Amino acid sequence: MKICMIVTNDMVYDSRVDRHAETLGMNGYEVTVLCVHTSRTIQEEQRPHYSIVRKRDFLRKLIEVRMRAKAESRAASRTVEASEVSVFRSLMRTLVRLVLAVTFDVSMMRAAVRMNADLYVCNDLDTLRVGVFMKLLGRRLVYDAHELYSDLSTETPPHMRRLLRQLEALFIRFADLVITVNEFIASELSSRYSIRLPTVIMNCPKTLAIPSHLRESAGKLRVALYQGGFVRERGLENVVLACRHLRNGIKVVLRGEGSIEAKLRELVSNLGKCVLERPVPLSEVVARAAEADVGIVTYLPTTLNNLYASPNKLFEYLQAGLPLVGSNLPFIRKVIVENDVGLVFDPNNPEDIARAINFVTQDEVYERFRMNVEKIKGKYSWEAESRKLLSAISALGPVGYRNEREETSEI
């Protein structure tokens, strides 16, 4: 069976799609990932067990240019005349963005048709319209909802949030299978759109054998690691401020990149207990995390999506053998508290973040948490989750598959 997976990033750091594509390719499926071409990527790429085709997205380029220009002019004063001009420019930008978005959709649809796959896997709502188009051409469709897409950001205007929900409500009914990342988001999608409970496939990496010398760390400098995007609504600024309250012998490492990197560097400049590092390749994420002692999982409950978050890093830290400190949010708390592998904190409170790190890094406490991590690594591994993916895809049946609604109507 030929499978086309569609995603609107460049597949440099998308560990979920990479794992799914590789697993399906290893198990006899012919897999191609259709994604976005950026300055750091090539148009076509062959990875173990699957291939990648990238299409240019001029809207993304326009937004990136606009964000750079906005950052450079942030300190500039604004007059009334400038405000009047900005309204016109805003309307023009909206029109240009709409044209570029439609152009990109058409480009992706044409590429999807050329691939002539039997099954299209759409990752998040921004690719689902392409999948619905292919469904109308008689192909099967899987919707992988990584997020509650309409609730991603507090900056999304209410009217846009309503529109996104309406689109998702319409498009999701075309899917032969809906999958998502945890039971909280699955329950919300089922309740919100009156659909069957989606299949949960967590973002767990493969198990990794950790060299014993990395675990023999009693009495040494303890490293608390955040590995991921430097973006708003994670509370990373509070993690940096927490360093003022850490006891001696602890260092915080923030490893990644993103839109608030400059702000974080400014905060870190006056703190000796915190450093910023560049991100590492996908293939090294777990191994490099194992060099630390504690994993930090921080999200602010600013949106419903953040409230129910189940970040990749949560599972990457566990596979690296790290005890955890994390935001006191439903799924993060469930993993940490139920498995006794660390402590939760209030992500809005730097002192509480420091309290959690100080407690977990005490030698006797740390060893207890670390031993518990070793006990549950198999439970949160890709070896376990991959079986769910293969079972769900296999259950769709051969090319002549008819969905449940069609079968029920005949009865």
Contacts in CASP RR format, 6 or more apart in sequence:
PFRMAT RR
TARGET T0000
AUTHOR 0000-0000-0000
METHOD contacts of the structure
MODEL  1
MKICMIVTNDMVYDSRVDRHAETLGMNGYEVTVLCVHTSRTIQEEQRPHY
SIVRKRDFLRKLIEVRMRAKAESRAASRTVEASEVSVFRSLMRTLVRLVL
AVTFDVSMMRAAVRMNADLYVCNDLDTLRVGVFMKLLGRRLVYDAHELYS
DLSTETPPHMRRLLRQLEALFIRFADLVITVNEFIASELSSRYSIRLPTV
IMNCPKTLAIPSHLRESAGKLRVALYQGGFVRERGLENVVLACRHLRNGI
KVVLRGEGSIEAKLRELVSNLGKCVLERPVPLSEVVARAAEADVGIVTYL
PTTLNNLYASPNKLFEYLQAGLPLVGSNLPFIRKVIVENDVGLVFDPNNP
EDIARAINFVTQDEVYERFRMNVEKIKGKYSWEAESRKLLSAISALGPVG
YRNEREETSEI
1 29 0 8 1.000
1 30 0 8 1.000
1 118 0 8 1.000
1 119 0 8 1.000
1 399 0 8 1.000
2 29 0 8 1.000
2 30 0 8 1.000
2 31 0 8 1.000
2 32 0 8 1.000
2 115 0 8 1.000
2 116 0 8 1.000
2 117 0 8 1.000
2 118 0 8 1.000
2 119 0 8 1.000
3 24 0 8 1.000
3 29 0 8 1.000
3 30 0 8 1.000
3 31 0 8 1.000
3 32 0 8 1.000
3 117 0 8 1.000
3 118 0 8 1.000
3 119 0 8 1.000
3 120 0 8 1.000
3 121 0 8 1.000
3 393 0 8 1.000
4 31 0 8 1.000
4 32 0 8 1.000
4 33 0 8 1.000
4 34 0 8 1.000
4 112 0 8 1.000
4 115 0 8 1.000
4 117 0 8 1.000
4 119 0 8 1.000
4 120 0 8 1.000
4 121 0 8 1.000
4 134 0 8 1.000
5 17 0 8 1.000
5 20 0 8 1.000
5 21 0 8 1.000
5 31 0 8 1.000
5 32 0 8 1.000
5 33 0 8 1.000
5 34 0 8 1.000
5 120 0 8 1.000
5 121 0 8 1.000
5 123 0 8 1.000
6 33 0 8 1.000
6 34 0 8 1.000
6 35 0 8 1.000
6 108 0 8 1.000
6 112 0 8 1.000
6 120 0 8 1.000
6 121 0 8 1.000
6 122 0 8 1.000
6 123 0 8 1.000
6 127 0 8 1.000
6 130 0 8 1.000
6 131 0 8 1.000
7 14 0 8 1.000
7 17 0 8 1.000
7 33 0 8 1.000
7 34 0 8 1.000
7 35 0 8 1.000
7 36 0 8 1.000
7 123 0 8 1.000
7 124 0 8 1.000
7 127 0 8 1.000
8 35 0 8 1.000
8 36 0 8 1.000
8 57 0 8 1.000
8 123 0 8 1.000
8 124 0 8 1.000
8 126 0 8 1.000
8 127 0 8 1.000
9 35 0 8 1.000
9 36 0 8 1.000
10 35 0 8 1.000
10 36 0 8 1.000
10 37 0 8 1.000
10 38 0 8 1.000
10 40 0 8 1.000
10 41 0 8 1.000
10 54 0 8 1.000
11 17 0 8 1.000
11 18 0 8 1.000
11 33 0 8 1.000
11 35 0 8 1.000
11 41 0 8 1.000
11 45 0 8 1.000
11 52 0 8 1.000
11 54 0 8 1.000
12 38 0 8 1.000
12 40 0 8 1.000
12 41 0 8 1.000
12 282 0 8 1.000
13 279 0 8 1.000
13 282 0 8 1.000
15 203 0 8 1.000
15 205 0 8 1.000
15 282 0 8 1.000
15 285 0 8 1.000
15 312 0 8 1.000
16 123 0 8 1.000
16 144 0 8 1.000
16 146 0 8 1.000
16 181 0 8 1.000
16 203 0 8 1.000
16 312 0 8 1.000
17 33 0 8 1.000
17 123 0 8 1.000
18 47 0 8 1.000
18 282 0 8 1.000
19 205 0 8 1.000
19 206 0 8 1.000
19 382 0 8 1.000
19 386 0 8 1.000
20 121 0 8 1.000
20 144 0 8 1.000
20 201 0 8 1.000
20 389 0 8 1.000
21 31 0 8 1.000
21 33 0 8 1.000
21 47 0 8 1.000
21 49 0 8 1.000
21 50 0 8 1.000
22 47 0 8 1.000
22 48 0 8 1.000
22 49 0 8 1.000
22 50 0 8 1.000
23 382 0 8 1.000
23 386 0 8 1.000
23 389 0 8 1.000
23 390 0 8 1.000
24 31 0 8 1.000
24 49 0 8 1.000
24 50 0 8 1.000
24 389 0 8 1.000
24 390 0 8 1.000
24 393 0 8 1.000
25 31 0 8 1.000
25 49 0 8 1.000
25 50 0 8 1.000
26 49 0 8 1.000
27 390 0 8 1.000
29 393 0 8 1.000
31 49 0 8 1.000
31 50 0 8 1.000
31 51 0 8 1.000
32 50 0 8 1.000
32 51 0 8 1.000
32 52 0 8 1.000
32 53 0 8 1.000
32 115 0 8 1.000
32 117 0 8 1.000
33 50 0 8 1.000
33 51 0 8 1.000
33 52 0 8 1.000
33 53 0 8 1.000
34 53 0 8 1.000
34 54 0 8 1.000
34 55 0 8 1.000
34 108 0 8 1.000
34 111 0 8 1.000
34 112 0 8 1.000
34 115 0 8 1.000
35 52 0 8 1.000
35 53 0 8 1.000
35 54 0 8 1.000
35 55 0 8 1.000
36 54 0 8 1.000
36 55 0 8 1.000
36 56 0 8 1.000
36 57 0 8 1.000
36 60 0 8 1.000
37 43 0 8 1.000
37 54 0 8 1.000
37 55 0 8 1.000
37 56 0 8 1.000
37 57 0 8 1.000
38 54 0 8 1.000
38 60 0 8 1.000
41 54 0 8 1.000
42 54 0 8 1.000
43 53 0 8 1.000
43 54 0 8 1.000
44 51 0 8 1.000
44 52 0 8 1.000
44 53 0 8 1.000
44 54 0 8 1.000
45 51 0 8 1.000
45 52 0 8 1.000
45 54 0 8 1.000
46 52 0 8 1.000
53 111 0 8 1.000
53 115 0 8 1.000
55 104 0 8 1.000
55 107 0 8 1.000
55 108 0 8 1.000
55 111 0 8 1.000
56 107 0 8 1.000
57 100 0 8 1.000
57 104 0 8 1.000
58 100 0 8 1.000
58 103 0 8 1.000
58 104 0 8 1.000
59 97 0 8 1.000
59 100 0 8 1.000
59 101 0 8 1.000
59 103 0 8 1.000
59 104 0 8 1.000
62 96 0 8 1.000
62 97 0 8 1.000
62 100 0 8 1.000
63 97 0 8 1.000
66 93 0 8 1.000
67 259 0 8 1.000
78 86 0 8 1.000
105 129 0 8 1.000
105 130 0 8 1.000
108 127 0 8 1.000
108 130 0 8 1.000
109 130 0 8 1.000
109 133 0 8 1.000
109 134 0 8 1.000
112 120 0 8 1.000
112 130 0 8 1.000
112 131 0 8 1.000
112 133 0 8 1.000
112 134 0 8 1.000
113 134 0 8 1.000
113 137 0 8 1.000
117 134 0 8 1.000
117 139 0 8 1.000
118 139 0 8 1.000
118 140 0 8 1.000
118 399 0 8 1.000
119 139 0 8 1.000
119 140 0 8 1.000
119 141 0 8 1.000
119 142 0 8 1.000
119 393 0 8 1.000
119 396 0 8 1.000
120 130 0 8 1.000
120 131 0 8 1.000
120 134 0 8 1.000
120 135 0 8 1.000
120 139 0 8 1.000
120 140 0 8 1.000
120 141 0 8 1.000
120 142 0 8 1.000
121 142 0 8 1.000
121 144 0 8 1.000
122 128 0 8 1.000
122 130 0 8 1.000
122 131 0 8 1.000
122 141 0 8 1.000
122 142 0 8 1.000
122 143 0 8 1.000
122 144 0 8 1.000
122 175 0 8 1.000
123 144 0 8 1.000
123 146 0 8 1.000
124 144 0 8 1.000
124 145 0 8 1.000
124 146 0 8 1.000
124 147 0 8 1.000
124 149 0 8 1.000
125 145 0 8 1.000
125 149 0 8 1.000
125 150 0 8 1.000
125 164 0 8 1.000
125 167 0 8 1.000
125 168 0 8 1.000
125 171 0 8 1.000
126 149 0 8 1.000
128 143 0 8 1.000
128 167 0 8 1.000
128 168 0 8 1.000
128 171 0 8 1.000
128 172 0 8 1.000
128 175 0 8 1.000
129 167 0 8 1.000
129 171 0 8 1.000
131 139 0 8 1.000
131 141 0 8 1.000
131 174 0 8 1.000
132 141 0 8 1.000
132 171 0 8 1.000
132 174 0 8 1.000
134 141 0 8 1.000
135 141 0 8 1.000
135 174 0 8 1.000
135 175 0 8 1.000
136 174 0 8 1.000
140 176 0 8 1.000
140 396 0 8 1.000
140 401 0 8 1.000
141 174 0 8 1.000
141 175 0 8 1.000
141 176 0 8 1.000
141 177 0 8 1.000
142 175 0 8 1.000
142 176 0 8 1.000
142 177 0 8 1.000
142 178 0 8 1.000
142 179 0 8 1.000
142 393 0 8 1.000
142 396 0 8 1.000
143 171 0 8 1.000
143 172 0 8 1.000
143 175 0 8 1.000
143 177 0 8 1.000
143 178 0 8 1.000
143 179 0 8 1.000
144 179 0 8 1.000
144 180 0 8 1.000
145 178 0 8 1.000
145 179 0 8 1.000
145 180 0 8 1.000
145 181 0 8 1.000
145 185 0 8 1.000
145 189 0 8 1.000
145 198 0 8 1.000
146 180 0 8 1.000
146 181 0 8 1.000
147 185 0 8 1.000
147 305 0 8 1.000
148 185 0 8 1.000
148 188 0 8 1.000
148 189 0 8 1.000
148 303 0 8 1.000
148 304 0 8 1.000
148 305 0 8 1.000
148 308 0 8 1.000
149 164 0 8 1.000
149 168 0 8 1.000
149 305 0 8 1.000
150 156 0 8 1.000
150 161 0 8 1.000
150 162 0 8 1.000
150 164 0 8 1.000
150 165 0 8 1.000
150 168 0 8 1.000
151 161 0 8 1.000
151 303 0 8 1.000
151 304 0 8 1.000
151 305 0 8 1.000
152 303 0 8 1.000
152 305 0 8 1.000
153 232 0 8 1.000
153 233 0 8 1.000
153 303 0 8 1.000
154 233 0 8 1.000
154 302 0 8 1.000
154 303 0 8 1.000
156 164 0 8 1.000
165 192 0 8 1.000
168 193 0 8 1.000
169 192 0 8 1.000
169 193 0 8 1.000
172 178 0 8 1.000
172 189 0 8 1.000
172 193 0 8 1.000
172 195 0 8 1.000
173 193 0 8 1.000
173 195 0 8 1.000
176 396 0 8 1.000
176 401 0 8 1.000
176 403 0 8 1.000
177 199 0 8 1.000
177 392 0 8 1.000
177 393 0 8 1.000
177 395 0 8 1.000
177 396 0 8 1.000
178 189 0 8 1.000
178 195 0 8 1.000
178 196 0 8 1.000
178 198 0 8 1.000
178 199 0 8 1.000
179 198 0 8 1.000
179 199 0 8 1.000
179 200 0 8 1.000
179 201 0 8 1.000
179 389 0 8 1.000
179 392 0 8 1.000
180 186 0 8 1.000
180 189 0 8 1.000
180 198 0 8 1.000
180 199 0 8 1.000
180 200 0 8 1.000
180 201 0 8 1.000
181 200 0 8 1.000
181 201 0 8 1.000
181 202 0 8 1.000
181 203 0 8 1.000
181 310 0 8 1.000
182 200 0 8 1.000
182 202 0 8 1.000
182 308 0 8 1.000
182 310 0 8 1.000
182 331 0 8 1.000
183 200 0 8 1.000
183 331 0 8 1.000
184 308 0 8 1.000
184 310 0 8 1.000
184 330 0 8 1.000
184 331 0 8 1.000
185 198 0 8 1.000
185 305 0 8 1.000
185 308 0 8 1.000
185 310 0 8 1.000
186 197 0 8 1.000
186 198 0 8 1.000
186 199 0 8 1.000
186 200 0 8 1.000
187 197 0 8 1.000
188 304 0 8 1.000
188 308 0 8 1.000
189 195 0 8 1.000
189 198 0 8 1.000
190 196 0 8 1.000
190 197 0 8 1.000
190 198 0 8 1.000
199 388 0 8 1.000
199 392 0 8 1.000
200 388 0 8 1.000
201 385 0 8 1.000
201 388 0 8 1.000
201 389 0 8 1.000
201 392 0 8 1.000
202 310 0 8 1.000
202 315 0 8 1.000
202 380 0 8 1.000
202 385 0 8 1.000
203 310 0 8 1.000
203 311 0 8 1.000
203 312 0 8 1.000
203 315 0 8 1.000
204 315 0 8 1.000
204 319 0 8 1.000
204 380 0 8 1.000
204 381 0 8 1.000
204 382 0 8 1.000
204 384 0 8 1.000
204 385 0 8 1.000
205 285 0 8 1.000
205 286 0 8 1.000
205 312 0 8 1.000
205 315 0 8 1.000
205 316 0 8 1.000
205 319 0 8 1.000
205 381 0 8 1.000
205 382 0 8 1.000
206 286 0 8 1.000
206 319 0 8 1.000
206 381 0 8 1.000
206 382 0 8 1.000
206 383 0 8 1.000
207 319 0 8 1.000
207 377 0 8 1.000
207 378 0 8 1.000
207 381 0 8 1.000
207 382 0 8 1.000
207 383 0 8 1.000
208 286 0 8 1.000
208 287 0 8 1.000
208 290 0 8 1.000
208 319 0 8 1.000
208 320 0 8 1.000
210 290 0 8 1.000
210 320 0 8 1.000
210 321 0 8 1.000
211 290 0 8 1.000
214 290 0 8 1.000
214 291 0 8 1.000
215 321 0 8 1.000
215 370 0 8 1.000
217 293 0 8 1.000
218 363 0 8 1.000
218 367 0 8 1.000
219 363 0 8 1.000
221 249 0 8 1.000
221 250 0 8 1.000
221 251 0 8 1.000
222 249 0 8 1.000
222 250 0 8 1.000
222 251 0 8 1.000
222 293 0 8 1.000
222 294 0 8 1.000
222 361 0 8 1.000
222 366 0 8 1.000
223 250 0 8 1.000
223 251 0 8 1.000
223 252 0 8 1.000
223 253 0 8 1.000
223 291 0 8 1.000
223 292 0 8 1.000
223 293 0 8 1.000
223 294 0 8 1.000
224 250 0 8 1.000
224 251 0 8 1.000
224 252 0 8 1.000
224 253 0 8 1.000
224 292 0 8 1.000
224 293 0 8 1.000
224 294 0 8 1.000
224 295 0 8 1.000
224 296 0 8 1.000
224 325 0 8 1.000
224 357 0 8 1.000
224 361 0 8 1.000
225 252 0 8 1.000
225 253 0 8 1.000
225 255 0 8 1.000
225 289 0 8 1.000
225 292 0 8 1.000
225 293 0 8 1.000
225 294 0 8 1.000
225 295 0 8 1.000
225 296 0 8 1.000
225 317 0 8 1.000
225 322 0 8 1.000
226 236 0 8 1.000
226 239 0 8 1.000
226 252 0 8 1.000
226 253 0 8 1.000
226 254 0 8 1.000
226 255 0 8 1.000
226 295 0 8 1.000
226 296 0 8 1.000
226 298 0 8 1.000
226 313 0 8 1.000
227 255 0 8 1.000
227 256 0 8 1.000
227 279 0 8 1.000
227 280 0 8 1.000
227 285 0 8 1.000
227 288 0 8 1.000
227 289 0 8 1.000
227 295 0 8 1.000
227 313 0 8 1.000
227 316 0 8 1.000
227 317 0 8 1.000
228 255 0 8 1.000
228 256 0 8 1.000
228 279 0 8 1.000
228 313 0 8 1.000
229 256 0 8 1.000
229 257 0 8 1.000
229 258 0 8 1.000
229 279 0 8 1.000
230 236 0 8 1.000
230 254 0 8 1.000
230 256 0 8 1.000
230 257 0 8 1.000
230 258 0 8 1.000
230 259 0 8 1.000
230 260 0 8 1.000
230 261 0 8 1.000
230 264 0 8 1.000
231 258 0 8 1.000
231 259 0 8 1.000
231 260 0 8 1.000
232 259 0 8 1.000
232 260 0 8 1.000
233 299 0 8 1.000
233 300 0 8 1.000
233 302 0 8 1.000
233 303 0 8 1.000
233 306 0 8 1.000
234 298 0 8 1.000
234 299 0 8 1.000
234 300 0 8 1.000
235 298 0 8 1.000
235 299 0 8 1.000
235 300 0 8 1.000
235 347 0 8 1.000
235 348 0 8 1.000
236 254 0 8 1.000
236 260 0 8 1.000
236 264 0 8 1.000
236 298 0 8 1.000
237 260 0 8 1.000
237 263 0 8 1.000
237 264 0 8 1.000
237 267 0 8 1.000
238 298 0 8 1.000
238 347 0 8 1.000
238 348 0 8 1.000
238 349 0 8 1.000
238 350 0 8 1.000
238 353 0 8 1.000
239 252 0 8 1.000
239 254 0 8 1.000
239 296 0 8 1.000
239 298 0 8 1.000
239 350 0 8 1.000
239 353 0 8 1.000
240 252 0 8 1.000
240 254 0 8 1.000
240 264 0 8 1.000
240 267 0 8 1.000
240 268 0 8 1.000
240 271 0 8 1.000
240 274 0 8 1.000
241 267 0 8 1.000
241 350 0 8 1.000
242 252 0 8 1.000
242 350 0 8 1.000
242 351 0 8 1.000
242 353 0 8 1.000
242 354 0 8 1.000
242 357 0 8 1.000
243 252 0 8 1.000
243 271 0 8 1.000
243 272 0 8 1.000
243 273 0 8 1.000
243 274 0 8 1.000
243 354 0 8 1.000
244 271 0 8 1.000
244 350 0 8 1.000
244 354 0 8 1.000
245 350 0 8 1.000
245 351 0 8 1.000
245 354 0 8 1.000
245 355 0 8 1.000
245 358 0 8 1.000
246 252 0 8 1.000
246 273 0 8 1.000
246 354 0 8 1.000
246 357 0 8 1.000
246 358 0 8 1.000
247 358 0 8 1.000
250 273 0 8 1.000
250 357 0 8 1.000
250 358 0 8 1.000
250 361 0 8 1.000
251 273 0 8 1.000
251 274 0 8 1.000
251 275 0 8 1.000
252 273 0 8 1.000
252 274 0 8 1.000
252 275 0 8 1.000
252 296 0 8 1.000
252 357 0 8 1.000
253 274 0 8 1.000
253 275 0 8 1.000
253 276 0 8 1.000
253 277 0 8 1.000
253 292 0 8 1.000
254 264 0 8 1.000
254 268 0 8 1.000
254 274 0 8 1.000
254 275 0 8 1.000
254 276 0 8 1.000
254 277 0 8 1.000
255 276 0 8 1.000
255 277 0 8 1.000
255 278 0 8 1.000
255 279 0 8 1.000
255 280 0 8 1.000
255 288 0 8 1.000
256 276 0 8 1.000
256 277 0 8 1.000
256 278 0 8 1.000
256 279 0 8 1.000
257 278 0 8 1.000
257 279 0 8 1.000
261 276 0 8 1.000
264 276 0 8 1.000
265 276 0 8 1.000
268 274 0 8 1.000
268 275 0 8 1.000
268 276 0 8 1.000
280 288 0 8 1.000
285 316 0 8 1.000
286 316 0 8 1.000
286 319 0 8 1.000
286 320 0 8 1.000
287 320 0 8 1.000
289 295 0 8 1.000
289 316 0 8 1.000
289 317 0 8 1.000
289 320 0 8 1.000
289 322 0 8 1.000
290 320 0 8 1.000
290 321 0 8 1.000
290 322 0 8 1.000
292 320 0 8 1.000
292 322 0 8 1.000
293 322 0 8 1.000
293 323 0 8 1.000
293 361 0 8 1.000
293 366 0 8 1.000
294 322 0 8 1.000
294 323 0 8 1.000
294 324 0 8 1.000
294 325 0 8 1.000
294 357 0 8 1.000
294 360 0 8 1.000
294 361 0 8 1.000
294 366 0 8 1.000
295 313 0 8 1.000
295 317 0 8 1.000
295 322 0 8 1.000
295 323 0 8 1.000
295 324 0 8 1.000
295 325 0 8 1.000
296 324 0 8 1.000
296 325 0 8 1.000
296 326 0 8 1.000
296 357 0 8 1.000
297 311 0 8 1.000
297 313 0 8 1.000
297 314 0 8 1.000
297 317 0 8 1.000
297 324 0 8 1.000
297 325 0 8 1.000
297 326 0 8 1.000
297 327 0 8 1.000
297 332 0 8 1.000
298 326 0 8 1.000
298 327 0 8 1.000
298 347 0 8 1.000
298 353 0 8 1.000
299 306 0 8 1.000
299 309 0 8 1.000
299 311 0 8 1.000
299 327 0 8 1.000
299 329 0 8 1.000
299 332 0 8 1.000
299 347 0 8 1.000
300 306 0 8 1.000
300 327 0 8 1.000
300 347 0 8 1.000
300 348 0 8 1.000
301 307 0 8 1.000
301 327 0 8 1.000
301 329 0 8 1.000
301 347 0 8 1.000
306 329 0 8 1.000
307 329 0 8 1.000
307 330 0 8 1.000
308 329 0 8 1.000
308 330 0 8 1.000
308 331 0 8 1.000
309 329 0 8 1.000
309 331 0 8 1.000
309 332 0 8 1.000
310 331 0 8 1.000
310 332 0 8 1.000
310 335 0 8 1.000
311 332 0 8 1.000
314 324 0 8 1.000
314 332 0 8 1.000
314 335 0 8 1.000
315 380 0 8 1.000
317 324 0 8 1.000
318 324 0 8 1.000
318 335 0 8 1.000
318 341 0 8 1.000
318 373 0 8 1.000
318 376 0 8 1.000
318 377 0 8 1.000
318 380 0 8 1.000
319 377 0 8 1.000
319 380 0 8 1.000
319 381 0 8 1.000
321 370 0 8 1.000
321 373 0 8 1.000
321 374 0 8 1.000
321 377 0 8 1.000
322 370 0 8 1.000
322 373 0 8 1.000
323 341 0 8 1.000
323 342 0 8 1.000
323 360 0 8 1.000
323 366 0 8 1.000
323 369 0 8 1.000
323 370 0 8 1.000
323 372 0 8 1.000
323 373 0 8 1.000
324 335 0 8 1.000
324 336 0 8 1.000
324 341 0 8 1.000
324 342 0 8 1.000
324 343 0 8 1.000
324 360 0 8 1.000
324 369 0 8 1.000
325 342 0 8 1.000
325 343 0 8 1.000
325 344 0 8 1.000
325 345 0 8 1.000
325 353 0 8 1.000
325 356 0 8 1.000
325 357 0 8 1.000
325 360 0 8 1.000
326 332 0 8 1.000
326 336 0 8 1.000
326 343 0 8 1.000
326 344 0 8 1.000
326 345 0 8 1.000
326 347 0 8 1.000
326 356 0 8 1.000
327 344 0 8 1.000
327 345 0 8 1.000
327 346 0 8 1.000
327 347 0 8 1.000
328 344 0 8 1.000
328 345 0 8 1.000
328 346 0 8 1.000
328 347 0 8 1.000
332 344 0 8 1.000
333 344 0 8 1.000
335 341 0 8 1.000
335 380 0 8 1.000
336 342 0 8 1.000
336 343 0 8 1.000
336 344 0 8 1.000
337 344 0 8 1.000
339 372 0 8 1.000
339 373 0 8 1.000
339 376 0 8 1.000
340 368 0 8 1.000
340 369 0 8 1.000
340 372 0 8 1.000
341 369 0 8 1.000
341 372 0 8 1.000
341 373 0 8 1.000
341 376 0 8 1.000
342 356 0 8 1.000
342 360 0 8 1.000
342 369 0 8 1.000
343 356 0 8 1.000
343 359 0 8 1.000
343 360 0 8 1.000
344 356 0 8 1.000
345 352 0 8 1.000
345 353 0 8 1.000
345 355 0 8 1.000
345 356 0 8 1.000
346 352 0 8 1.000
346 353 0 8 1.000
347 353 0 8 1.000
359 365 0 8 1.000
360 366 0 8 1.000
360 369 0 8 1.000
378 384 0 8 1.000
END
